[in-house]
Amino acid sequence: MSSWSELKRYHAAEWHEPIIMEMGRVGERGIIIPEVEEEIKRSIGPPNHFVPATMRRRVPPKLPQLAQPQVLRHYLRLSQQTLGMEETIDIGLGTCTMKYSPKVNEEFVRQTAHLHPLQDEATLQGVLEIMYKFGKLFLKEISGMDEFSYQPGGGSEAVFTNALIIGEYHEMNGELAERNEIITTAFSHPCDSAAPATAGFKVVTLYPDPNTGYPTLDALKAAVSKHTAGLMVTNPEDTGIFNPEIAEWTRIVHEVGGLCAYDQANANAILGVTSARDADFDMCFFNLHKTFSSPHGGEGPGCGAIGVKEELASFLPVPVVTFDGTKYHLDYNRPSSVGKIREFYGNVPVVLRAYAWAMSMGSDGLREVAEISALNNSYLDKKLLTIQGVTKPYGVKRRVDQVRYSLERLKSDTGIGTHDVNRRIVDFGLQSYFTSHAPLLVPEPFTPEPCETYSKADIDYWSSVIRKVCEEAYENPEIVRTAPHNSTISQIHETHLDDPARWAMTWRAYVRKRTESGKIKVNPP
């Protein structure tokens, strides 16, 4: 499937209308709230008395006035102008494991919408049971760890939490002043260096051997010392290469007194195949919004579930869900805890989705997830390596769940690089691939990850688009260089993304910055 006629015709919807804060007319309403009855007024009094004076707005918010159909129309139009996992093929977003989340699980989660995290634990027994059993029935079996916390909101926060646990452990033993170094690898996820650095550690980064793609044991032996607090690594690394010597790595770090943390944010291709305990790690984490099928989402629905061996359980963030044989409890009585990482006891909807998915899969199904993911990756690898301009660095033929490819040859031959190809594939209805591949040791990188969600037809289509765009790079590079042509917007000036003066995260910030620039003269709400 490589000819133009076999590729889908795609063009995004274009709705040229203002943002919702600039829409509406005075007097329009989505819903008209009935007047409060006089008897209730006399009984209750002014409702603003229930809000502390310090929390009351001095001026009502200047919200747009629209009817319900206008609001619905606006947001449906916005949805038509985007591409995402349920509209297209997200194979390209490597290291993210973009998989389908069954809609029955969404219905399941909605049943808990009425719950409040400050309820008495006696009224939360069902939810606490699910959170407890998900750790004990599934995550413990998969990882070999003994106790779990769902507080971290994602992978980076989970790595940060594990770094704090390493610090607390050495502090308890009176060694933290000397043990101030964390060892990681260049192709572990960047958070495995950023998070421990944020926690106050010096980071020692080991670089890959040119042949194997991962650092040598000799490099690790040279890095460990009396200053080693721990090891924090991803395996398989973000290149898709699995380090077969990982158990020897943990032995070497343990030998000098360090702890070992396993970044399993993306564990999709090793479920039921190997575990953190198999390699003698002391702690690990999973991104439930990757491996366990709960959807991704900007700044919100994520969970970096961390697990530790029994001897480190006292350091977990509070509260931890426990079971006394009769009832489930939120245990705050942990004097050695690293404290709270975020509010309450974790992102409950994400845990519920993950629990429902794991229950529906069962142990055999989870193992099959790994097998299909590895099979899909091998199939895509065969397809892509027949495309002119695509190469695969390092001498490892088989990668587990993804491969970090290079378009360096394409760039050298045509001047077209990974960012150009990334924009052009949108014209064929594909989600643009993830372009954050730091550190940029692989030139012109892209890292597709065809997890078990994707069919052979999906993989065929995705690889056909890459083939077509690479052919265009050699035959008509200008059409690639000026892409996208069929999207809602054209190219974004990337320099704008690096200029905080152009950022506006809220409507008020947007109005203020436009006013300050002299383009409009309005009073901010």
N, C-alpha and C positions, 0 to 999 in steps of 0.2 A: 504494500500500500504506500506508494510514493508519488503518484502523479497528482497534479493539481485537482483533477476532477474528483478524486477520492477524498479530498480534504473538505471539511465543512465550511460552508459560507457563513460568516458571522459578522454582525455589526451591532454594536451596543446601542441601546436606546439613548437618545439625546433629548433631555428636557431642559430647556434654557429658562430657568426660573430662579428667583432669589431664594436664599436660605429662609427657613420658616420664620425666623425672628423678624424678617422684613416683609412678611406676608400678612394678609387679613385686613379686615375693615372694622371700624369701631361699631360695636353693638352685636357682632356675630358671636355665636356661642356654640360650643359643642354639646353642652347640656345645661338646662336651666334648673337650678336647685330651688326647691320649694322654700317659701318663706317659713321661718320658724314660728310655730304656733305660740300664741300669747301665753298660754298656760306653761309651756316649756320655758319661755323667756323668763317668766316670773320665778320659776323653780330653779333654773340653772344660773341665770344671770348672764352678763356679757361673756361670750366664749373666749375673748382674748385674755381674760383673767387667768385662764388655765395655762397660759404661756408666760414664763418669767419675763419681766420687763426687759432684761438684758438680751433676750432672744427675739424680741419683737422687731420687725422692720419699721424703720421710721417712715419709709415711703413704700407703698405697694410695688411689687415687681412689675416691670413694664413688659408683660407677656403679650404675644401676638393673639389677636382675637379672630378665631377661625371656627367654622362648623366642623363636625366630625368627618364628613366626606372629604373636606379639603385636607385635613390632617392625614387621613388614610391615603388619599391620592398622592400627596407629597412624598410620603415615606415609601410607598410602593414604587414610585418613579425612581427614587434613590436606589432601591433594591435592584431595579432593572439596569442600572448603570454600573453595577459591580459584578465581579466574578468571584466565586467562592467554591467551597468543596461540593456543595449540593447543586451548583449550576454547571460545573465543568470538572475537568480532570486535574487534580492537584498533585500529581506525581512529582512535579518540579520542586516542591517545597521540602527539600531534603533536611534532615535532622529534626523535622517537625512531626512526622508520622500523621499525615492528614488522612484520617480514616472516617468511614461513615458511622454515625451514631444512630442506632435504631430509634425510630420515633416512639415506639412503645415505652422506651426508657424516659422520654420527655414527659409522657403522660404520668408515668410513675413518679417522677420528681414533682410534678405539679400538685400531687396529692399532699405534699408537705409544705405548700406555700403559706399555710396559715400558721406554721410554727414560728416561734420567736426564740432566739438564742438565750434570752434571759429568763425563759420559763424555768420553773422548778424541775430538777432532773427527774422527779417522780412522774412528771407528765411527758417526758421525752424518752421513755423506755424503748419504744420501737425504733426510733432513730439511733439511739445509742447502741442498741443491739446490733443494728446493721453496721455501724462504724466499727464496733468491736470485732464482729465476726469477719468483716472484710479483711481486717488485719490478720486475725488468727487463722482464718480458713484459706485465704488466698495469698495475701502478701507474704505471710510467714512461709508458706509452702514454696512460693516462687523464689523468695530471696534467701530464706534460711535465717532471717533476723527474728528477734523475739518480741519486740514491742515497737509500736508505731505511733506517729503523730501526723495529723493532717493540717496542722496550722500553716505551714509555708504555702504561699499563694502561687508558687511556680518553682521551676528548676533553680534559678539563681538564688531565690530565697531559701530553698532547701539546702543548697551548697553552703550558703552563709550560715544557716543553722548548724550544719555539720561542723563547720569551722569553729563556731562558738562552742560546740560540745567538745571538740578536740582541745580548745583552749581551757575550758573548765576542768577537763580531766587532768591536764598537766598542772593547772593551778592547784588542784586538790593535792597533787603529789609534790607540790613545791618546786616544780621544774619549769614553769612557764617562762620565767625570765631568761632561761638559757635556751629552751626549745621554742624558737621563734621563726622556724622555716617550714613552709609547706612545699612539697615537691609535686609538680604536675607535668604534663606533656603538652607540646605545642599544638597537637591535634585533638586534645581533650576540648570539650566545649569551653569557650572563653570565660564563662562564669567560674570555672574551676581554678582560675588564677585571680579573677577580679574579686570574687566573694571572699576568699581568705585574705586578700590584700585589704579589703574593706574591714575585715575583722581584726586587722593589726599585724598580720603575719608578713614576713618577707617571703616572696614566691620564687622558687627555683624551677625554671622551665627546661625540660629536656627535649631535644630536637630529634627528629626521626633519622634513622639510618637510611641512606639513599636507596638501599635494596629492599628492605623489609617494610619501610614506612612507619616503623615505631622505634623508639630509642633502644639501645643495646643495654644488656645487663651491666656491662662495664660502666656505662654512663650513669646508671642508677647507683652503682656501688661508689662511684666517685662523688656523687651528690649527697649521699647520706652521711650524717655526722651526729655528734652530740647535740647539735642544734636542731635536728629534725623533729618536728612536732607531728607531721603526718604526711600521707600521700593522698591526693585527691585527683582521680583520673576517670575518664570515660573509656569504656571498652565494650563493644567496638568503638574506636575513635570516630570523630566526625568525618573521616575519609571512608568509613565503612570497613576499616581493617581491624580485625580482632587480634589482640596480642596473646599468643598462645603461652607466653611465659609469665602470665599475670600472677600465678600462684607463687612463683619465685620472687616476683616483685614484692608481694606482701610479706613474704618471709624475711627478705632483706630489710625492709622498713621496720618490721616488728623486732628484728634482732638488735636494732639500735634504740628501741624504746618508743617508736612512733606508732600512731594509729593510722588505719587505712579506710578511706571513704570511697565508695563506688558510685559514680554518676551513672545511673541507669534511667535517665530521663527518657531515653529511647531504647527500650528493652524488647522491642517488638519481635526481633528475629532470634531471640535467645530464650523466650518463654519455655520453660520445661526442658531446656537443653543444658543450661548451666546457671549457676546462681552465685550471689555474693558470698555466701558461706563456703561454697565449693572452692573459691579462691582465697578463703580466710580473711575476708574484709570484716571490719568491725562495725560498719554502718553503710547505708546506701539510701537512695531515694528513687522514686518513680514519678514521672509526670502522668497523673491520671488523665490529663487532657491530651495525651499522646497515645501511649501504649494501651490504655484502658478505655479508649473510645469516647470519653467525654469531649465535647467540642472545644476547640480553641476559641479565643475571643480577646480582643484588645483590652488589657488592664482589668479583666474581670474573671471569667469562669475558669480558673486554673487551680491546680492543687499539686504541690510537690510533696508527696507522702514520704516521710522519712522513717526508716527502720534502723534499729540498733540491736546489738547483742545485749543480753540480760545485764551484763556488768556495766553497761552505759545507760540503762533505762532511766536511772535517776536524774540524768541530765536533760531529758526531753523537755520541750516547752510545756507549760501548763495551760489548761488542764489536759490530762491523759484519760481516755475512756477506759475504765476498769470494770471488772465483774467479780462480785463476791460470792457467786454461786446461786444467788437469788435475784439480785438487782444489779443494774448497771449504774456506774457513778462517774462523775467528772472529778477527777482527783487533782486537787490543787496543792496537796500537802507534799511537796517535793522540794526540800530546802536546797538541793544541789542543782535544781533546774536552771537552764539558761534564761528562764523567764518567758514572757509572751513574745511571740514573733509577729503576730497580728491579732486582730480582735477575736474574741470568743474561742471556739474550739475547732475551727477549720471550715472549709467551704463545703457545707453539707450536700448541696445538690450535686456537686461533682463526685463526691464519694458515692452517693446513691446511684448515679448513672453507671459508675465504674462497677459497683457491686452487682447491679442488674445485668450488665454486659458479661461479667465474669461468671455469674450464675448460669446465664444462658449458654455460655460456651462450654463450661465444664473443663476438667483437666485435659481430656483428649482434645477438645476444641482449642484450648490455649496452645497446646503443642502444635496443632495444625496451623494456627496463626503464624507461628515461627517458620514452619516448613514452607508454607505458601509464600511468605514474605521473602525468604531466601531464594525460592524458585523464581518468583517474579523478578527479583533483582538480577539473577543470572540471565534470565531471558532478555531483559532490557539491555544488559551489558553486551550481549551478543549483537543486538540490533544497533546500538549506538557506535560500537567500534568499527562498523562497516561504513560509517559516514565520514566523508572527506573533511578534515579539519578537526575531528574529535580525537583526543588521545587520553590515555589513562596513566597517570604517574605512578611510580614505584613498581616493584617487580612482583607484587601480589596479584595473582590472576583472579582468585575468588574473593569476593567481598560479601559480607553477611547480609546487610540490609539496605545499603546504599553505596554509591561510588562517587568520589569527588573526581570528576573529569576535568579536562582542561581544553580550552579553545585557543591556546597559545598559537598553535599552527595555523588555525583559521585567521587569527589576528595578523600573524606575520604575512600570510599569503594575500589577504584581502583588505586589511585594515578594519575589519569587522570583529568586535570582541563580544564578551559575554553580556555586557549591558545592552548592546545593540540587539543581540539575539533575544534577550529577555523581553525587550519592548516589542519585537516583531511577532513573537508567538501569540501575543494577545490578539492579533488580527485574525487568528485562526480559532479563537474561542477558548484558548488555554489561559489559566491563571499564570501570571508571570512567576518565574521561579525565584526562590529565595537567594538573594545576592550577598548575604552577610557570611563570608567565609574566612573571617579573621582567625589566625594571621594568614596573610596572603602568600603562603609558601608555595601554593599551587597557582601558577599564573592563569589568568582568565578562567576562573573556576565556575563550575555548576555541579550541583549535587542532587540528582533526582532520587526519590525514595518510593518505589512502587510497593507499598505494604499490601496486606492481604485483601484490602477493599477492592483493588483494581483488577479488572478482568484482562484476559489476553487482548481483547479488542481495544481496551483502554490503552494498554501499553503500545500496541501497534499504532494507534492513532497518535499518541504523544511522540513516539520516536519518528513517525512520518512527518510531523510538523518540524521537528528539529532537522530532519534530513532536508526538507523543502527550504527552510531558512538558510541552511548552510549552502545549499545549491544556489540560492539567490545571492549569497555573499560573494560567490565566485562569478556569477553571471550578471547580476544587477545590484551591486552593493548599495546603491543610493536608496533603493526601496527599503532596505533593512535599516540603513543609517537614519532615515527620516521617520521610521515607525514610532508609535502605532498610527495606523490610518483608519482603523475601524472602531476605535475606542471612543468613549465619551469625551476624553481629553487627549490632547496631544502631549508632546514631551514636556516634562517638568524641568525647569532649570535647577539642577541639583545644588547649585551654590545657595539657592534660597533655603534649602533644608538645613544648611549649616549656619544660617544667619538668624539668631534669636530675635533680632529686631522685626523680623517678618512673621514670627510665630504668634498665633492667637488661639489659645486653648479654650477660651470662653467667649461668649457674645460680647460681654462688656470689654474684654481685652481687645477684641476686634474693633469695636466702635472707638475705643480710646486711641488705638494706634492709627486708625484711619483719620481720626480727628487731628491727632498730633502731626500727621503728615500733610495736613492742609487739603486733603482730597474731599472731605465732607465736614460740615459744621453741624454737629448734633450734640445734645446733652446725653452722656451715657446714662443708662438706666440705673 
